[in-house]
Amino acid sequence: MPNARPSRLTRRGVLAAGSAVGLGIALAACGKSDDKGGPGKAAEKSGPWSFKDDRGTNVQLKTTPRNIVAFIGTAAALYDYGVEVKGVFGPTKGKDDKPDVQAGDLDINKVEIIGNVYGEFKIEQYAALSPELLITNMWAKDDPWYVPPQSKDKIMKLAPSVLLWAAGTTMQKALQRHAELAESLGGDVKGKQAAAAKARFEKAAARLRAAAKAKPDIKVLIGSASQDLFYVSVPKMSADTLYFQELGVKFVEPKPNAQGFFEELSWENVGKYGADIIIMDNRSSVLQPAALTSKPTWAELPAVKAEQVFPRVTEPIYSYDKCAPILEDLAKAIETAKKVARP
């Protein structure tokens, strides 16, 4: 799907184009790891392999798959446990050839890029890799994320697939499921580096809970911008913000459309909801706050005036290493926020 997007899109199209649905936060470094050493390579495993995915499908192979093709964010999560893939699809690199925020610490020069934008999936290139396993997320039941609907049947017949929830679950569960998949593929989920990352995540969760408890009147709005519309997301519809709610964070609760994920506001009505903090979709496919200066109604928002607008990782990389900074940054935002919205 091209970055230029119409005023109104389907739920799937808005998700792919970069609306306000998968909801995390990163105020710095886009959730990159502080550890420059990188993970060790996955251990070689022999014998039969099986994994029950979030569709309830029990995928069984004669040997542990090595020729893996995955959605870029999922590939980045597996990489943090030492599991490498042969190919990726989804937003991998920008026009400057630099890694997209969803690539994490993955070296994008060492993988085949099967597709870099929504709707692009080079089937012949994919088949040439002799794929043993395709891995991606689900935002809707049985709907493989970033696999084009028009060629889905053909693609899914070429190799077994594993799908993991990015919605309808919490961040904790998503992290657990990605770790379980990585472990099944030979990844190191219990070693020193993995243990340190998990401990950091748990500490960050405690900090976020404490910040939310200390400032219960601070309200956070989850936003995403297009040229014509501003999207306000429903926090419970995404794994990460549902978890943040469980930790006590107070979010703006919009009145979503029939699909239930977000409310579409015209720029004239962007001030409909009072918010002390606005967290804005950090994906490369949507308008960033710097591009909104020409919108007078945006400039008048209390959170904008107070400089309490922060980027967010809209599609988190579900490893503890990448999710810990998301919680830390949200905690810091709440700790330092001033109450600016009217009650």
N, C-alpha and C positions, 0 to 999 in steps of 0.2 A: 504494500500500500504506500503511495507517495506521501511525503510529509505534508504537502498541501492538502487540507482536509475540508470537506463540506461543513456547513453549519450544523447539520444533524447527522449522526451516524448511528449504526446499530451498536448494541452493547459490545459485541466482539470487535467491531471496527474501532470504537473509541478506545477500548483497551489497548489495541495494537498501535493505534496512532499516538497514544500517550495521554490518555485521560486520567482522571483521578480515581484509580481503582486499587492498584496494588500499593500499599501505603506504608512506607518506612521513612526514616529521616537520616540524612547525613549532612552535618554542617561543615564537615571538612573531609577531604580526601576521598569522598564518595564511597566510604566503607572499605578502603584499601587496607590490606594487612600492614601492621607495623613491623612484621618480621620479614626482612628482605631475603632471608635464606631460602624461602620456599619449602614446600613439603617434599618428603622423600617419595620415591616412586612406589606405586602399589606393589605389594608382594604377589608373586606369581602363584596362582591357585590352579590346581588341576582337578579333574573329576567333574561330575555333574554340577550344574548351577541352576538355582531356582530363586525366584523372588516374587512375592505377591504384592502387586502394585495397588494404587488407591482406587482403581476401578473394581478391585476384587479379582483381577486376572492373575493367575499363577503362571508366570512365565518360566518355562523349563528348557534348558539347553544341555547338550551333552558335555560341554566344557564351559568354563568361565569366559565370557565374551571379551575380546580384545579390540575388535574393529567396532568401536562405539561411535555413534553420531548423536549429538545432543543439542538441545536448545542452549544458547550461549550462557545464560545465567546458571543453568543446571550443570553445564560443563565446568564453569568456574567454581561451583560448590564442590564438585567431585575432585577438582584439581587441588583444592585445599586439603584433601585427605590423601593425595598422592595418586589419584586415579586419572589417567590421561585418556583423552578421546582422539579419534582420527579426524572427525569433522564436526562442524558446528553450523547452526543456522540461527537467525535472529540478529538483532543489532550488535555487530561485532566490531566494526571500525567506522570512523567518520570520514568526511571528505578529505581530511588531512592525513588519512591512513593511521591515525592514532587510535588506540583501543577505546571502544565505547565504555560507558560506565558499567555496563552489565558484564563486561569481560573479566572484571576482578583482576587477579594476578596472572591469569592465563596468558601465555605468550601466543598471540594471535597469528604470528608468523610461522608457527609450527603445526597449525591445523588447517584442514581444507575448509574453506568458507562456502557452504552449500547455498546459502542465501543470506543477504545482509539487511534486507528490508522486508516489511510485511508483504506477503504475496509472492515472494521470490523463494523458490526451492528448486535447485537444479537437479532434476531427477536422474539424468544420465551420469552426472558427476557423483551423485549419491550412490548409484548402483555400482559405479566403478570402484568404490571403496570396499566392495563386498561386505556391506554392513551386517554385523551379527546382532546388533541391538540398537534401537532408536529410543532415546530418553527425552521426555519433555514434561512440561507442567500441564495442569488442567485449571481453567477458570470456570469451566462448565463441564458437567458430567460427560465423559467419553469424548471430549473435544480436545484433541492434541494441540497445544499452544504453538502458534506460528507455523503449523502445517496447513498450507492453503486448502480451504474447503473444496475447491474445484478439482484438486488433484490428490485429495486425502486418500481415497480408496487405493489408488495406484501406488502411492508412497508407502502406505501401511502394509501392503502385501509383500514388500521387498525384504522386510526383516521383522522379527518380534519387537514389541515395544513395551516400555514401562512409562506410565503416567503417574505423576504425583501432584496432589492438590496444592494450589497456590491460593485458593479461596475455600470457604466452607470448613476451615480448620484454623488452628492458632499457630503462631510463630513457633512455639515450643514443639508442637507436633510436627510441623513441617521440617524443623531442624532434626528431630529424631528420625523422621522417615528418610531424609537425605543421608544422614549418617548410617542408617541401616543399609541403604542401597550401596553406599561407598564401601562399607565393610564387606558386603557380599562380593564385591568386585576386587577385593584384596586391599582396600584402603586402610590406612592407619587411623583408627578412631579412638584409640586408647593410649597412644604414646604420649610422650612429654609435651609435644607441641599441641596436640589435640586437647589434652587435659588442661593445658594452660588457657587455651582459647575458651573452653567451656567454663572454666572458673571465672574468667574475665566477664563472660556473658552473664553468669549468675550474679556477679557483683554489680554489673551494670543494671540488671533487673531490680535488684534491691535499691539501688540509687534512684532509679526512675520511680519506683513505688514511694520512696521517701519524699521525693520532690513533688509528686502529685498530691501526697497527703499534706505537705507543708503549704501548698498553694492550691487549695481546692477550688478557688474562684477563677483560676486561669483557664480560659477556654481556647481550644485549638481547632482551627478550620483546615480541612484537607482540600487543597485546591489544585486545579490544572487549567491552563489557559490555551485557547485557540483565538484566532483573529476575531471571530464572531461571538464566541460563547465562553463563559467561565463555568467550570464544572466543580461542584461541591460533592465530595464523596461521603457515602454512608460508612462509618468506621467498622461496623460489624461484618462487612462484606469481604474483608481482606484479612489474611492470616496475621499480619503484623499489627495492624491497628486494633483488631479484636483483642489481641494480647495486651496492647497498651491500655485498652479500656479495663481489662481485668486487673491491671496494675494500678488503676485509679485515675488515669488521664481522662480529663473531661473534653469531649469533642463536640463541635457543632453537629447537630442532627438535622440534616436537610430533609426535604420532602421529595423522595426520589421519583423518577418516572416509573412506568409499568415494569421495567426490567429490574428495578430495585437497587442499582449500584450507585447512582448519583442523580443530582438535580442539575439541570441546565439553566443557567441564568444569563440573561442578556447583560451586556456591560452597563446598561443603564440601571440594572437592578443588582449589581455586584455587591452592594452594601446591605443586602437583605438580612444577613446574619451578622451579629456582633461577634468579633473574635479578637482575642489578645495576641495570639500567635497564628500566623498562616504558614503552613508547610506546602511548598510548591514542587510538583512533579519535576524530577531532575533529568528525565530522559531527553535525549537529543532531538526527538521528534516533535516536541511541543515548545511553545513560547516560554521563555524564561523571564523572570521579573525585570531584567534590564531592557527587555523588548516591550514592556508595558507602560513605559513612561509617557507615551502619547495618549494613554487612556485616563482622562481626568478623574473618572470615578474610582479608578484604582488608586491614584495618588491621594485621594481623600480618605481612604480606609484608615482607621486608627492604628492598626497593626503596621501598615506601611509607613505612616508618619513616625511611629515609634521605632522603626527599623527592626521590627520583630517578625521578619519574613525570612524563612530559611528553606534551603533545598531539602528534598526528601528522596530517598531511594524508593522509587515507586514499585520496582520489582526486585526485592531483596535477593541477594545471593545467599541461599540457605546453608551456610556453614557458620559455626559459632564464631569463627575468626572474623567474618564479615558482618555478622549481626550484632556483635557486642558494641562496635562503635556507633551503630544506629541508636541503640538504647542510651549510650553515654551522651550522645549529642542532643537527643530529645530531653534527657534529664537536665543538661546544662541550659537548654533553651528555657525550660520551665523555671529552673532555679533563678535565672537572671531576668525573667520577664517582669514587666510592670503591667498592672491592671489598667487597660486603656479602653476596653469596650464598655459601653453602657450596660447596666444589668438588664 
